[in-house]
Each structure stands twice: as C-alpha cells, then as structure tokens.
Amino acid sequence: MLRSLNLLAKRSYSTSTSPYFVARTSNNGLPVYTDFKNGGTQHLTIIRRIEGDAEALKNDIVSLFPDAPKNFARVNPVNNHVILKGIHMNEIKQWLIEKGF
C-alpha cells in the first residue's frame, strides 16, 4: 500500500516539461500493448493514450534503441498512437515509469 502511494505521489508531482503526456488506464496501468498481425509473423508494440506531441515521444523512444532500423517506429496521426516493430513492452513501460508517467 505504501509503495503504491509513493509511486502515485511521484507521478502527481512530476515536473516534466516534455511536450507529451501518457495517461494511465482506468485501473492505473500504463497503456503499452503488444499486437500480433499477419498470422502472428508481425510483432508490434503500441503505446496509446498519448496527449500532446506523439512525434516527440517517438523520437525519444527511437533514441533508446540506437541499433534499430530507420522504420522502427511510426506515429498513427489519426489516433495519436506510437507503433514500434517488435516486442518491447517491458522496456517501454520501465522507461515511462522512470520518466514519471
């Protein structure tokens, strides 16, 4: 209980000046999901509930993976989702927690 209150206080008082915000889900989880398409041969990681500049979030995430190819990440402009090739859910969630989301 104390740990969860401590994390909530850390998130509430985050003074991040980033141009984007990743809102939590209704049961307080991070909106990072994996998706399997094309008969299970295409693995994707999707970040949802982005408020603000999703392109800036994509650029920050691409800097985490310097060996990734050029088309590793993209932004869906209709629903403001960031879509990454591969399964990177745990790494992205850990990075978002470290940033205070």
N, CA, C and O atoms as CSV, one atom per row, in Angstrom:
chain,resi,resn,atom,element,x,y,z
A,1,MET,N,N,0.826,-1.186,0.000
A,1,MET,CA,C,0.000,0.000,0.000
A,1,MET,C,C,0.869,1.247,0.000
A,1,MET,O,O,0.630,2.173,-0.775
A,2,LEU,N,N,1.872,1.275,0.862
A,2,LEU,CA,C,2.737,2.444,0.954
A,2,LEU,C,C,3.515,2.657,-0.340
A,2,LEU,O,O,3.716,3.792,-0.771
A,3,ARG,N,N,3.950,1.566,-0.954
A,3,ARG,CA,C,4.691,1.672,-2.206
A,3,ARG,C,C,3.829,2.295,-3.296
A,3,ARG,O,O,4.303,3.140,-4.055
A,4,SER,N,N,2.568,1.885,-3.380
A,4,SER,CA,C,1.692,2.422,-4.414
A,4,SER,C,C,1.398,3.901,-4.169
A,4,SER,O,O,1.299,4.675,-5.121
A,5,LEU,N,N,1.260,4.299,-2.912
A,5,LEU,CA,C,1.049,5.721,-2.616
A,5,LEU,C,C,2.288,6.534,-2.959
A,5,LEU,O,O,2.188,7.661,-3.444
A,6,ASN,N,N,3.454,5.955,-2.703
A,6,ASN,CA,C,4.701,6.643,-3.014
A,6,ASN,C,C,4.845,6.838,-4.520
A,6,ASN,O,O,5.256,7.910,-4.964
A,7,LEU,N,N,4.507,5.807,-5.323
A,7,LEU,CA,C,4.572,5.932,-6.776
A,7,LEU,C,C,3.556,6.945,-7.286
A,7,LEU,O,O,3.839,7.697,-8.218
A,8,LEU,N,N,2.371,6.965,-6.676
A,8,LEU,CA,C,1.344,7.913,-7.080
A,8,LEU,C,C,1.793,9.341,-6.786
A,8,LEU,O,O,1.572,10.238,-7.599
A,9,ALA,N,N,2.416,9.558,-5.642
A,9,ALA,CA,C,2.910,10.892,-5.310
A,9,ALA,C,C,4.023,11.303,-6.270
A,9,ALA,O,O,4.111,12.466,-6.663
A,10,LYS,N,N,4.856,10.364,-6.640
A,10,LYS,CA,C,5.943,10.660,-7.578
A,10,LYS,C,C,5.386,11.082,-8.938
A,10,LYS,O,O,5.904,12.001,-9.572
A,11,ARG,N,N,4.320,10.396,-9.379
A,11,ARG,CA,C,3.710,10.732,-10.663
A,11,ARG,C,C,2.962,12.057,-10.596
A,11,ARG,O,O,3.003,12.839,-11.546
A,12,SER,N,N,2.283,12.315,-9.487
A,12,SER,CA,C,1.474,13.520,-9.378
A,12,SER,C,C,2.319,14.780,-9.365
A,12,SER,O,O,1.906,15.808,-9.901
A,13,TYR,N,N,3.476,14.716,-8.769
A,13,TYR,CA,C,4.308,15.898,-8.633
A,13,TYR,C,C,5.443,15.928,-9.645
A,13,TYR,O,O,6.420,16.653,-9.456
A,14,SER,N,N,5.327,15.163,-10.700
A,14,SER,CA,C,6.333,15.158,-11.747
A,14,SER,C,C,6.327,16.520,-12.451
A,14,SER,O,O,5.290,16.965,-12.943
A,15,THR,N,N,7.473,17.166,-12.495
A,15,THR,CA,C,7.571,18.493,-13.108
A,15,THR,C,C,8.215,18.389,-14.482
A,15,THR,O,O,9.048,19.213,-14.859
A,16,SER,N,N,7.826,17.394,-15.197
A,16,SER,CA,C,8.372,17.180,-16.528
A,16,SER,C,C,7.857,18.258,-17.478
A,16,SER,O,O,6.675,18.601,-17.459
A,17,THR,N,N,8.747,18.784,-18.301
A,17,THR,CA,C,8.353,19.798,-19.279
A,17,THR,C,C,8.318,19.206,-20.676
A,17,THR,O,O,8.523,19.914,-21.662
A,18,SER,N,N,8.059,17.913,-20.760
A,18,SER,CA,C,8.018,17.267,-22.066
A,18,SER,C,C,6.742,17.676,-22.808
A,18,SER,O,O,5.729,17.983,-22.180
A,19,PRO,N,N,6.794,17.682,-24.139
A,19,PRO,CA,C,5.631,18.112,-24.926
A,19,PRO,C,C,4.549,17.044,-25.061
A,19,PRO,O,O,3.609,17.219,-25.837
A,20,TYR,N,N,4.664,15.952,-24.327
A,20,TYR,CA,C,3.676,14.877,-24.401
A,20,TYR,C,C,3.400,14.350,-23.008
A,20,TYR,O,O,4.183,14.551,-22.080
A,21,PHE,N,N,2.268,13.672,-22.881
A,21,PHE,CA,C,1.881,13.043,-21.628
A,21,PHE,C,C,1.218,11.714,-21.963
A,21,PHE,O,O,0.379,11.649,-22.861
A,22,VAL,N,N,1.587,10.652,-21.246
A,22,VAL,CA,C,0.978,9.341,-21.436
A,22,VAL,C,C,0.074,9.091,-20.232
A,22,VAL,O,O,0.551,8.853,-19.123
A,23,ALA,N,N,-1.235,9.146,-20.466
A,23,ALA,CA,C,-2.212,8.969,-19.394
A,23,ALA,C,C,-2.320,7.496,-19.018
A,23,ALA,O,O,-2.170,6.619,-19.869
A,24,ARG,N,N,-2.579,7.230,-17.754
A,24,ARG,CA,C,-2.764,5.861,-17.284
A,24,ARG,C,C,-4.161,5.361,-17.638
A,24,ARG,O,O,-5.059,6.149,-17.935
A,25,THR,N,N,-4.330,4.048,-17.603
A,25,THR,CA,C,-5.637,3.451,-17.875
A,25,THR,C,C,-6.513,3.567,-16.633
A,25,THR,O,O,-6.061,4.047,-15.594
A,26,SER,N,N,-7.755,3.130,-16.738
A,26,SER,CA,C,-8.693,3.258,-15.623
A,26,SER,C,C,-8.275,2.433,-14.405
A,26,SER,O,O,-8.602,2.802,-13.277
A,27,ASN,N,N,-7.564,1.333,-14.609
A,27,ASN,CA,C,-7.071,0.561,-13.468
A,27,ASN,C,C,-5.587,0.829,-13.216
A,27,ASN,O,O,-4.860,-0.045,-12.743
A,28,ASN,N,N,-5.149,2.049,-13.539
A,28,ASN,CA,C,-3.842,2.593,-13.172
A,28,ASN,C,C,-2.663,1.885,-13.822
A,28,ASN,O,O,-1.576,1.864,-13.246
A,29,GLY,N,N,-2.843,1.308,-15.000
A,29,GLY,CA,C,-1.747,0.681,-15.724
A,29,GLY,C,C,-1.254,1.590,-16.842
A,29,GLY,O,O,-1.932,2.545,-17.222
A,30,LEU,N,N,-0.097,1.295,-17.352
A,30,LEU,CA,C,0.425,2.049,-18.487
A,30,LEU,C,C,-0.165,1.494,-19.784
A,30,LEU,O,O,-0.269,0.277,-19.935
A,31,PRO,N,N,-0.547,2.348,-20.711
A,31,PRO,CA,C,-1.211,1.897,-21.944
A,31,PRO,C,C,-0.225,1.432,-23.016
A,31,PRO,O,O,-0.190,1.985,-24.115
A,32,VAL,N,N,0.560,0.430,-22.698
A,32,VAL,CA,C,1.534,-0.139,-23.629
A,32,VAL,C,C,1.105,-1.585,-23.886
A,32,VAL,O,O,0.977,-2.379,-22.954
A,33,TYR,N,N,0.886,-1.916,-25.162
A,33,TYR,CA,C,0.327,-3.211,-25.521
A,33,TYR,C,C,1.150,-3.857,-26.635
A,33,TYR,O,O,1.830,-3.177,-27.402
A,34,THR,N,N,1.071,-5.189,-26.703
A,34,THR,CA,C,1.669,-5.906,-27.822
A,34,THR,C,C,0.552,-6.341,-28.754
A,34,THR,O,O,-0.576,-6.579,-28.324
A,35,ASP,N,N,0.877,-6.441,-30.029
A,35,ASP,CA,C,-0.098,-6.856,-31.033
A,35,ASP,C,C,0.603,-7.782,-32.013
A,35,ASP,O,O,1.758,-7.553,-32.375
A,36,PHE,N,N,-0.087,-8.814,-32.437
A,36,PHE,CA,C,0.446,-9.763,-33.401
A,36,PHE,C,C,-0.428,-9.708,-34.642
A,36,PHE,O,O,-1.635,-9.940,-34.570
A,37,LYS,N,N,0.179,-9.404,-35.774
A,37,LYS,CA,C,-0.567,-9.282,-37.026
A,37,LYS,C,C,0.023,-10.219,-38.061
A,37,LYS,O,O,1.065,-10.837,-37.842
A,38,ASN,N,N,-0.652,-10.313,-39.179
A,38,ASN,CA,C,-0.177,-11.087,-40.324
A,38,ASN,C,C,0.046,-12.556,-39.953
A,38,ASN,O,O,1.086,-13.130,-40.274
A,39,GLY,N,N,-0.915,-13.146,-39.289
A,39,GLY,CA,C,-0.806,-14.556,-38.929
A,39,GLY,C,C,0.204,-14.820,-37.833
A,39,GLY,O,O,0.703,-15.940,-37.720
A,40,GLY,N,N,0.518,-13.835,-37.032
A,40,GLY,CA,C,1.472,-13.991,-35.939
A,40,GLY,C,C,2.912,-13.774,-36.336
A,40,GLY,O,O,3.806,-14.004,-35.521
A,41,THR,N,N,3.178,-13.336,-37.568
A,41,THR,CA,C,4.551,-13.122,-38.001
A,41,THR,C,C,5.025,-11.690,-37.796
A,41,THR,O,O,6.229,-11.433,-37.811
A,42,GLN,N,N,4.105,-10.758,-37.605
A,42,GLN,CA,C,4.478,-9.362,-37.382
A,42,GLN,C,C,4.159,-9.010,-35.928
A,42,GLN,O,O,3.001,-9.053,-35.512
A,43,HIS,N,N,5.192,-8.661,-35.163
A,43,HIS,CA,C,5.056,-8.341,-33.748
A,43,HIS,C,C,5.163,-6.826,-33.589
A,43,HIS,O,O,6.104,-6.209,-34.089
A,44,LEU,N,N,4.196,-6.231,-32.891
A,44,LEU,CA,C,4.169,-4.787,-32.712
A,44,LEU,C,C,3.981,-4.446,-31.244
A,44,LEU,O,O,3.357,-5.198,-30.496
A,45,THR,N,N,4.527,-3.303,-30.838
A,45,THR,CA,C,4.274,-2.718,-29.533
A,45,THR,C,C,3.566,-1.396,-29.782
A,45,THR,O,O,4.037,-0.579,-30.573
A,46,ILE,N,N,2.433,-1.179,-29.112
A,46,ILE,CA,C,1.618,0.010,-29.342
A,46,ILE,C,C,1.507,0.797,-28.042
A,46,ILE,O,O,1.196,0.241,-26.988
A,47,ILE,N,N,1.764,2.089,-28.130
A,47,ILE,CA,C,1.611,2.999,-26.993
A,47,ILE,C,C,0.396,3.865,-27.280
A,47,ILE,O,O,0.353,4.571,-28.287
A,48,ARG,N,N,-0.582,3.811,-26.404
A,48,ARG,CA,C,-1.837,4.535,-26.590
A,48,ARG,C,C,-1.957,5.648,-25.551
A,48,ARG,O,O,-1.073,5.833,-24.714
A,49,ARG,N,N,-3.059,6.380,-25.619
A,49,ARG,CA,C,-3.416,7.433,-24.662
A,49,ARG,C,C,-2.343,8.510,-24.553
A,49,ARG,O,O,-2.002,8.941,-23.451
A,50,ILE,N,N,-1.819,8.936,-25.675
A,50,ILE,CA,C,-0.794,9.978,-25.712
A,50,ILE,C,C,-1.481,11.318,-25.898
A,50,ILE,O,O,-2.263,11.504,-26.831
A,51,GLU,N,N,-1.185,12.239,-25.011
A,51,GLU,CA,C,-1.704,13.599,-25.118
A,51,GLU,C,C,-0.537,14.506,-25.470
A,51,GLU,O,O,0.497,14.481,-24.802
A,52,GLY,N,N,-0.695,15.299,-26.503
A,52,GLY,CA,C,0.367,16.200,-26.911
A,52,GLY,C,C,1.091,15.691,-28.146
A,52,GLY,O,O,0.480,15.102,-29.038
A,53,ASP,N,N,2.388,15.919,-28.190
A,53,ASP,CA,C,3.204,15.655,-29.373
A,53,ASP,C,C,3.687,14.200,-29.394
A,53,ASP,O,O,4.688,13.866,-28.759
A,54,ALA,N,N,2.984,13.351,-30.114
A,54,ALA,CA,C,3.363,11.938,-30.211
A,54,ALA,C,C,4.656,11.767,-31.003
A,54,ALA,O,O,5.391,10.803,-30.788
A,55,GLU,N,N,4.935,12.684,-31.906
A,55,GLU,CA,C,6.181,12.612,-32.688
A,55,GLU,C,C,7.402,12.788,-31.779
A,55,GLU,O,O,8.427,12.140,-31.988
A,56,ALA,N,N,7.297,13.658,-30.777
A,56,ALA,CA,C,8.396,13.848,-29.819
A,56,ALA,C,C,8.598,12.590,-28.978
A,56,ALA,O,O,9.734,12.220,-28.681
A,57,LEU,N,N,7.497,11.928,-28.589
A,57,LEU,CA,C,7.605,10.670,-27.859
A,57,LEU,C,C,8.285,9.615,-28.718
A,57,LEU,O,O,9.144,8.878,-28.234
A,58,LYS,N,N,7.909,9.539,-29.989
A,58,LYS,CA,C,8.526,8.576,-30.900
A,58,LYS,C,C,10.028,8.825,-31.009
A,58,LYS,O,O,10.816,7.880,-30.991
A,59,ASN,N,N,10.427,10.083,-31.121
A,59,ASN,CA,C,11.851,10.407,-31.230
A,59,ASN,C,C,12.608,10.043,-29.954
A,59,ASN,O,O,13.745,9.576,-30.029
A,60,ASP,N,N,12.000,10.248,-28.788
A,60,ASP,CA,C,12.640,9.857,-27.531
A,60,ASP,C,C,12.788,8.342,-27.445
A,60,ASP,O,O,13.805,7.845,-26.963
A,61,ILE,N,N,11.787,7.610,-27.907
A,61,ILE,CA,C,11.849,6.147,-27.858
A,61,ILE,C,C,12.881,5.613,-28.845
A,61,ILE,O,O,13.596,4.659,-28.538
A,62,VAL,N,N,12.963,6.216,-30.019
A,62,VAL,CA,C,13.950,5.771,-31.012
A,62,VAL,C,C,15.363,5.966,-30.475
A,62,VAL,O,O,16.254,5.178,-30.791
A,63,SER,N,N,15.583,7.000,-29.671
A,63,SER,CA,C,16.915,7.222,-29.097
A,63,SER,C,C,17.282,6.142,-28.082
A,63,SER,O,O,18.462,5.957,-27.785
A,64,LEU,N,N,16.291,5.424,-27.542
A,64,LEU,CA,C,16.572,4.314,-26.618
A,64,LEU,C,C,17.137,3.099,-27.342
A,64,LEU,O,O,17.863,2.301,-26.749
A,65,PHE,N,N,16.805,2.960,-28.622
A,65,PHE,CA,C,17.222,1.811,-29.422
A,65,PHE,C,C,18.109,2.301,-30.571
A,65,PHE,O,O,17.625,2.433,-31.695
A,66,PRO,N,N,19.388,2.572,-30.321
A,66,PRO,CA,C,20.246,3.144,-31.370
A,66,PRO,C,C,20.526,2.192,-32.530
A,66,PRO,O,O,20.841,2.652,-33.628
A,67,ASP,N,N,20.420,0.888,-32.320
A,67,ASP,CA,C,20.705,-0.075,-33.380
A,67,ASP,C,C,19.478,-0.405,-34.229
A,67,ASP,O,O,19.558,-1.226,-35.142
A,68,ALA,N,N,18.352,0.226,-33.934
A,68,ALA,CA,C,17.110,-0.076,-34.643
A,68,ALA,C,C,17.143,0.494,-36.060
A,68,ALA,O,O,17.795,1.510,-36.303
A,69,PRO,N,N,16.451,-0.143,-36.988
A,69,PRO,CA,C,16.391,0.378,-38.358
A,69,PRO,C,C,15.612,1.696,-38.426
A,69,PRO,O,O,14.978,2.112,-37.456
A,70,LYS,N,N,15.676,2.332,-39.581
A,70,LYS,CA,C,15.066,3.649,-39.754
A,70,LYS,C,C,13.547,3.617,-39.570
A,70,LYS,O,O,12.982,4.552,-39.002
A,71,ASN,N,N,12.883,2.572,-40.034
A,71,ASN,CA,C,11.427,2.479,-39.952
A,71,ASN,C,C,10.971,1.683,-38.726
A,71,ASN,O,O,9.944,1.007,-38.781
A,72,PHE,N,N,11.704,1.753,-37.644
A,72,PHE,CA,C,11.421,1.017,-36.417
A,72,PHE,C,C,10.144,1.513,-35.738
A,72,PHE,O,O,9.380,0.716,-35.193
A,73,ALA,N,N,9.910,2.823,-35.770
A,73,ALA,CA,C,8.757,3.397,-35.074
A,73,ALA,C,C,8.024,4.344,-36.003
A,73,ALA,O,O,8.609,4.963,-36.891
A,74,ARG,N,N,6.713,4.436,-35.769
A,74,ARG,CA,C,5.905,5.377,-36.538
A,74,ARG,C,C,4.765,5.869,-35.664
A,74,ARG,O,O,4.424,5.252,-34.654
A,75,VAL,N,N,4.183,6.989,-36.069
A,75,VAL,CA,C,3.049,7.566,-35.354
A,75,VAL,C,C,1.824,7.444,-36.239
A,75,VAL,O,O,1.867,7.802,-37.416
A,76,ASN,N,N,0.732,6.939,-35.679
A,76,ASN,CA,C,-0.537,6.922,-36.380
A,76,ASN,C,C,-1.207,8.273,-36.111
A,76,ASN,O,O,-1.661,8.511,-34.992
A,77,PRO,N,N,-1.280,9.158,-37.102
A,77,PRO,CA,C,-1.796,10.506,-36.845
A,77,PRO,C,C,-3.291,10.562,-36.558
A,77,PRO,O,O,-3.768,11.555,-36.008
A,78,VAL,N,N,-4.036,9.536,-36.911
A,78,VAL,CA,C,-5.479,9.550,-36.691
A,78,VAL,C,C,-5.805,9.415,-35.204
A,78,VAL,O,O,-6.610,10.176,-34.667
A,79,ASN,N,N,-5.173,8.441,-34.542
A,79,ASN,CA,C,-5.484,8.204,-33.134
A,79,ASN,C,C,-4.321,8.518,-32.193
A,79,ASN,O,O,-4.421,8.259,-30.994
A,80,ASN,N,N,-3.219,9.070,-32.712
A,80,ASN,CA,C,-2.070,9.515,-31.910
A,80,ASN,C,C,-1.408,8.366,-31.158
A,80,ASN,O,O,-0.980,8.542,-30.018
A,81,HIS,N,N,-1.318,7.187,-31.784
A,81,HIS,CA,C,-0.624,6.047,-31.201
A,81,HIS,C,C,0.791,5.975,-31.771
A,81,HIS,O,O,1.022,6.320,-32.930
A,82,VAL,N,N,1.735,5.520,-30.941
A,82,VAL,CA,C,3.092,5.236,-31.410
A,82,VAL,C,C,3.186,3.726,-31.576
A,82,VAL,O,O,2.872,2.974,-30.653
A,83,ILE,N,N,3.618,3.284,-32.754
A,83,ILE,CA,C,3.694,1.862,-33.075
A,83,ILE,C,C,5.155,1.505,-33.332
A,83,ILE,O,O,5.811,2.115,-34.176
A,84,LEU,N,N,5.659,0.511,-32.598
A,84,LEU,CA,C,7.045,0.059,-32.711
A,84,LEU,C,C,7.065,-1.352,-33.265
A,84,LEU,O,O,6.185,-2.155,-32.955
A,85,LYS,N,N,8.046,-1.656,-34.071
A,85,LYS,CA,C,8.221,-3.023,-34.564
A,85,LYS,C,C,8.928,-3.839,-33.494
A,85,LYS,O,O,9.934,-3.406,-32.931
A,86,GLY,N,N,8.396,-5.015,-33.220
A,86,GLY,CA,C,8.988,-5.899,-32.220
A,86,GLY,C,C,8.244,-5.827,-30.901
A,86,GLY,O,O,7.346,-5.004,-30.723
A,87,ILE,N,N,8.626,-6.694,-29.981
A,87,ILE,CA,C,8.017,-6.731,-28.656
A,87,ILE,C,C,8.962,-6.022,-27.686
A,87,ILE,O,O,10.012,-6.549,-27.320
A,88,HIS,N,N,8.568,-4.828,-27.283
A,88,HIS,CA,C,9.377,-4.007,-26.385
A,88,HIS,C,C,8.549,-3.486,-25.220
A,88,HIS,O,O,8.865,-2.440,-24.653
A,89,MET,N,N,7.495,-4.203,-24.859
A,89,MET,CA,C,6.552,-3.714,-23.863
A,89,MET,C,C,7.216,-3.459,-22.512
A,89,MET,O,O,6.999,-2.403,-21.916
A,90,ASN,N,N,8.007,-4.387,-22.023
A,90,ASN,CA,C,8.624,-4.226,-20.708
A,90,ASN,C,C,9.619,-3.072,-20.685
A,90,ASN,O,O,9.661,-2.318,-19.713
A,91,GLU,N,N,10.422,-2.919,-21.738
A,91,GLU,CA,C,11.389,-1.829,-21.793
A,91,GLU,C,C,10.697,-0.470,-21.826
A,91,GLU,O,O,11.128,0.466,-21.153
A,92,ILE,N,N,9.623,-0.361,-22.610
A,92,ILE,CA,C,8.906,0.903,-22.734
A,92,ILE,C,C,8.206,1.237,-21.427
A,92,ILE,O,O,8.233,2.391,-20.998
A,93,LYS,N,N,7.581,0.262,-20.785
A,93,LYS,CA,C,6.919,0.520,-19.506
A,93,LYS,C,C,7.921,0.975,-18.451
A,93,LYS,O,O,7.653,1.919,-17.708
A,94,GLN,N,N,9.059,0.317,-18.381
A,94,GLN,CA,C,10.091,0.706,-17.414
A,94,GLN,C,C,10.588,2.121,-17.693
A,94,GLN,O,O,10.788,2.899,-16.760
A,95,TRP,N,N,10.787,2.458,-18.953
A,95,TRP,CA,C,11.241,3.797,-19.323
A,95,TRP,C,C,10.202,4.853,-18.963
A,95,TRP,O,O,10.560,5.924,-18.474
A,96,LEU,N,N,8.918,4.569,-19.196
A,96,LEU,CA,C,7.863,5.516,-18.854
A,96,LEU,C,C,7.764,5.721,-17.347
A,96,LEU,O,O,7.530,6.838,-16.887
A,97,ILE,N,N,7.940,4.659,-16.584
A,97,ILE,CA,C,7.925,4.780,-15.118
A,97,ILE,C,C,9.094,5.637,-14.648
A,97,ILE,O,O,8.933,6.483,-13.768
A,98,GLU,N,N,10.279,5.420,-15.238
A,98,GLU,CA,C,11.441,6.231,-14.865
A,98,GLU,C,C,11.256,7.701,-15.210
A,98,GLU,O,O,11.802,8.573,-14.532
A,99,LYS,N,N,10.492,7.981,-16.258
A,99,LYS,CA,C,10.217,9.370,-16.636
A,99,LYS,C,C,9.117,10.003,-15.792
A,99,LYS,O,O,8.899,11.211,-15.875
A,100,GLY,N,N,8.431,9.219,-14.994
A,100,GLY,CA,C,7.426,9.760,-14.083
A,100,GLY,C,C,6.000,9.664,-14.560
A,100,GLY,O,O,5.124,10.328,-14.007
A,101,PHE,N,N,5.736,8.854,-15.574
A,101,PHE,CA,C,4.359,8.696,-16.056
A,101,PHE,C,C,3.705,7.641,-15.274
A,101,PHE,O,O,2.535,7.336,-15.508
